[in-house]
């Protein structure tokens, strides 16, 4: 009996998420309202709140789902698909994440709040997916360092923290109009990554 109840609850959870995703694709995250989600999912508005707490919790669940798909896609890339240049390889890894954050203000605000950057209300699922992303970047950095392509005077984990900080900053700058396009974002990050990750001699040859 308990197992059947849990199964129904899980079905309801996914039905609500699917409905919210459909509305977000149509209107953007900022245009999603819990009343329409409940109506589309065929559940009471209170059921939405019972599963997600509030609208921010529901939207964060959508963000976690999107980030998980990006991370899964990165994990399945064949080595032949990865550029030999370390900066280009890292840019290819982070640009989908940056494009997700910069898509609309609601998304970047959720990310900042739910990862504890601007609020104490951390969302465990989002933290977990961000850690997966950082682990993938860390593996890349360690492999590139073994080949002598990345500076060796700073811990790899600190280099990864810098990459994530640059990406977050780029998303905010895109949202306030300081960076006008995805191409401009990539160009800015390429300069920042080169200055942050390459040893001085390699930086000079990259210029």
Backbone torsions as a table, in degrees:
resi	resn	phi	psi	omega
1	UNK	NA	-46.2	179.6
2	UNK	-62.6	-39.6	179.7
3	UNK	-64.1	-38.3	178.5
4	UNK	-65.6	-40.3	179.2
5	UNK	-64.6	-43.0	178.3
6	UNK	-62.7	-38.9	179.5
7	UNK	-63.5	-44.5	178.4
8	UNK	-62.8	-40.6	179.4
9	UNK	-62.6	-40.6	179.1
10	UNK	-67.2	-39.0	176.9
11	UNK	-61.5	-43.4	179.0
12	UNK	-63.0	-43.2	178.2
13	UNK	-55.0	-50.9	-177.4
14	UNK	-68.0	-33.8	178.2
15	UNK	-64.2	-41.1	178.7
16	UNK	-66.3	-44.9	179.4
17	UNK	-62.5	-43.6	179.5
18	UNK	-61.0	-40.7	179.8
19	UNK	-67.3	-43.0	178.6
20	UNK	-63.6	-39.0	179.3
21	UNK	-63.7	-42.9	179.4
22	UNK	-60.6	-42.3	178.9
23	UNK	-68.5	-38.1	179.4
24	UNK	-65.7	-37.1	178.5
25	UNK	-67.0	-31.1	-179.3
26	UNK	-82.8	-41.4	-170.5
27	UNK	-115.9	-11.6	-169.5
28	UNK	88.3	162.3	-179.7
29	UNK	-58.6	-39.7	-176.5
30	UNK	-66.9	-19.2	-179.3
31	UNK	-94.7	2.0	-179.8
32	UNK	-81.9	130.2	174.2
33	UNK	-125.3	146.6	-172.9
34	UNK	-64.6	-32.3	179.1
35	UNK	-61.2	-45.3	-179.4
36	UNK	-69.1	-36.5	177.2
37	UNK	-61.4	-46.8	-179.8
38	UNK	-61.6	-43.0	-179.6
39	UNK	-63.0	-45.4	-178.5
40	UNK	-67.1	-35.4	-179.2
41	UNK	-81.1	-13.9	-179.4
42	UNK	74.4	34.3	179.6
43	UNK	-129.8	167.5	176.0
44	UNK	-74.2	151.8	178.1
45	UNK	-58.9	-35.6	178.2
46	UNK	-63.1	-29.2	177.6
47	UNK	-66.8	-38.1	176.8
48	UNK	-60.5	-46.7	-179.6
49	UNK	-67.0	-33.4	179.6
50	UNK	-63.7	-33.7	-179.0
51	UNK	-85.5	-34.5	-169.4
52	UNK	-121.3	-6.4	178.2
53	UNK	85.2	-55.1	178.9
54	UNK	-160.1	-178.7	-178.7
55	UNK	-61.2	-40.2	179.6
56	UNK	-60.9	-38.0	177.9
57	UNK	-64.1	-40.3	178.0
58	UNK	-65.3	-46.7	-179.7
59	UNK	-65.7	-34.5	177.2
60	UNK	-65.3	-37.3	176.4
61	UNK	-61.2	-38.9	175.4
62	UNK	-63.4	-43.4	-179.8
63	UNK	-62.9	-41.7	177.3
64	UNK	-59.9	-43.4	-179.8
65	UNK	-61.4	-44.4	179.6
66	UNK	-65.3	-42.7	-179.9
67	UNK	-65.4	-36.9	178.4
68	UNK	-62.8	-41.6	178.9
69	UNK	-63.3	-41.2	178.2
70	UNK	-63.1	-43.5	-178.6
71	UNK	-66.8	-41.3	177.8
72	UNK	-61.4	-40.5	180.0
73	UNK	-64.5	-40.7	178.3
74	UNK	-65.2	-35.3	-179.8
75	UNK	-68.2	-24.2	-175.3
76	UNK	-98.1	2.7	178.7
77	UNK	-64.1	133.6	175.3
78	UNK	-74.9	151.3	-179.5
79	UNK	-61.3	-29.3	-179.9
80	UNK	-68.5	-18.0	-179.5
81	UNK	-88.6	-7.2	-175.2
82	UNK	-94.8	126.3	178.7
83	UNK	-59.0	148.9	178.7
84	UNK	-74.7	-28.3	177.6
85	UNK	-70.8	126.2	-175.0
86	UNK	-63.0	-37.6	-178.8
87	UNK	-69.6	-43.9	178.6
88	UNK	-63.6	-38.5	179.3
89	UNK	-63.7	-44.3	179.7
90	UNK	-68.5	-36.9	176.1
91	UNK	-61.3	-44.5	178.7
92	UNK	-61.1	-32.6	-179.0
93	UNK	-72.3	-38.3	-172.9
94	UNK	-95.7	-18.6	-175.5
95	UNK	-61.6	-40.3	176.3
96	UNK	-60.7	-38.3	177.2
97	UNK	-64.7	-44.2	178.9
98	UNK	-63.2	-42.8	-179.2
99	UNK	-64.4	-34.5	175.4
100	UNK	-63.9	-49.7	-178.9
101	UNK	-63.2	-38.7	-173.3
102	UNK	-85.5	-1.8	-175.0
103	UNK	-60.6	-42.4	177.8
104	UNK	-157.2	158.3	-174.2
105	UNK	-61.5	-36.6	-178.9
106	UNK	-58.5	-39.3	-177.1
107	UNK	-68.2	-48.4	-178.2
108	UNK	-67.1	-33.6	176.0
109	UNK	-64.2	-43.7	177.2
110	UNK	-59.5	-44.9	-178.9
111	UNK	-60.3	-46.3	-178.7
112	UNK	-64.2	-41.6	-179.1
113	UNK	-70.8	-48.5	-169.5
114	UNK	-82.2	-5.8	171.4
115	UNK	-102.3	3.1	175.8
116	UNK	85.1	9.3	-178.9
117	UNK	-72.9	-43.6	-179.6
118	UNK	-116.1	0.9	-176.0
119	UNK	-152.9	160.5	179.4
120	UNK	-92.2	0.3	-175.6
121	UNK	-88.2	71.3	179.7
122	UNK	-68.1	144.1	178.2
123	UNK	-108.7	111.9	-173.1
124	UNK	-53.7	-41.1	-179.0
125	UNK	-62.6	-39.2	179.1
126	UNK	-69.3	-41.6	176.9
127	UNK	-60.0	-41.8	-179.2
128	UNK	-62.3	-44.7	180.0
129	UNK	-69.6	-35.0	176.1
130	UNK	-64.9	-38.4	177.2
131	UNK	-64.7	-37.4	176.2
132	UNK	-62.5	-43.0	177.6
133	UNK	-61.1	-44.9	-179.2
134	UNK	-65.7	-35.6	177.8
135	UNK	-64.0	-40.4	176.9
136	UNK	-63.1	-42.0	177.0
137	UNK	-65.1	-39.1	179.8
138	UNK	-62.3	-41.9	177.9
139	UNK	-60.7	-42.9	178.7
140	UNK	-61.4	-46.9	-178.4
141	UNK	-60.6	-45.1	-178.9
142	UNK	-63.3	-42.1	179.0
143	UNK	-65.5	-41.9	-179.8
144	UNK	-68.2	-34.2	177.7
145	UNK	-65.9	-40.1	178.5
146	UNK	-60.2	-28.3	178.7
147	UNK	-88.7	0.5	-179.9
148	UNK	77.9	19.6	-176.5
149	UNK	-94.4	-13.6	-175.5
150	UNK	-124.0	145.8	-179.9
151	UNK	-53.9	148.6	-176.8
152	UNK	-112.9	8.2	-174.8
153	UNK	-98.2	2.6	179.9
154	UNK	-132.0	139.9	179.1
155	UNK	-58.1	141.8	-177.7
156	UNK	-59.0	-39.0	-178.7
157	UNK	-63.4	-34.3	178.5
158	UNK	-71.4	-37.3	175.9
159	UNK	-60.3	-41.0	178.9
160	UNK	-64.7	-42.2	177.9
161	UNK	-59.2	-38.6	177.1
162	UNK	-64.5	-40.7	178.6
163	UNK	-60.2	-47.8	-179.0
164	UNK	-63.1	-38.0	178.3
165	UNK	-64.7	-42.0	178.4
166	UNK	-62.1	-42.4	-179.0
167	UNK	-65.1	-44.7	178.8
168	UNK	-60.7	-44.4	178.7
169	UNK	-62.0	-40.4	-179.6
170	UNK	-64.2	-38.6	178.4
171	UNK	-63.5	-42.0	179.0
172	UNK	-66.1	-41.6	-180.0
173	UNK	-66.3	-33.6	177.1
174	UNK	-67.9	-41.1	-178.3
175	UNK	-66.0	-33.5	-179.9
176	UNK	-90.6	5.3	174.2
177	UNK	85.4	3.7	-179.0
178	UNK	-71.4	-33.4	174.1
179	UNK	-111.2	119.9	-167.6
180	UNK	-81.7	-19.5	-172.3
181	UNK	-153.8	167.5	177.2
182	UNK	-63.7	-36.8	178.9
183	UNK	-64.0	-41.1	177.9
184	UNK	-66.5	-37.4	176.1
185	UNK	-58.9	-46.5	-178.2
186	UNK	-63.7	-40.1	179.6
187	UNK	-64.1	-41.7	178.4
188	UNK	-63.4	-46.5	-179.6
189	UNK	-64.0	-35.8	179.0
190	UNK	-60.8	-42.2	177.1
191	UNK	-64.6	-44.8	-178.7
192	UNK	-65.8	-44.6	179.8
193	UNK	-62.2	-42.6	-179.9
194	UNK	-61.7	-44.9	-179.6
195	UNK	-66.6	-33.6	-174.5
196	UNK	-85.7	-34.3	-168.1
197	UNK	-104.2	-26.6	-174.1
198	UNK	-91.3	145.6	172.4
199	UNK	-66.1	154.5	-175.6
200	UNK	-50.3	-42.4	-177.0
201	UNK	-64.1	-41.3	179.4
202	UNK	-70.7	-33.7	178.2
203	UNK	-62.7	-40.4	-179.0
204	UNK	-64.9	-41.2	-179.3
205	UNK	-72.1	-23.5	179.8
206	UNK	-80.0	-18.7	-177.9
207	UNK	-74.8	NA	NA
